[in-house]
């Protein structure tokens, strides 16, 4: 059976969480990144943005894709609101 994932939820925006979220968004999957407060989510968005911009510098990502990837990510402290539409 071939299952297409259109939306995912990543709980925890730390070292692994923000990286997993970034990778899924780069693959075209809409992702909700969930953590306990906006401060942690703001840090995670900064790390993801820095990672993407570094990939542009290395020639691994086209500059016009940075915003495209970021637009696929929803940063939310509300797990329940993030779950509808996600595969689990």
LINJO-V36825 format. One line per field, one symbol per residue. ss: DSSP state (H for helix, E for strand, - for the rest). psi: psi as a letter, one per 40 degrees, with the letter a starting at -180 (. if undefined). A space follows every 50 residues. Layout:
ss=???
psi=???
This chain:
ss=------EEEEE---HHHHHHHHHHHH---EEEEE---HHHHHHHHHHHHH HHHHHHHH------HHHHHHH-EEEE--HHHHH-----
psi=hhhhhdiihhhheaddddddddddddeehhhhhhieiddddddddddddd dddddddeeehhdeedddddeehhhiegdddedheih.
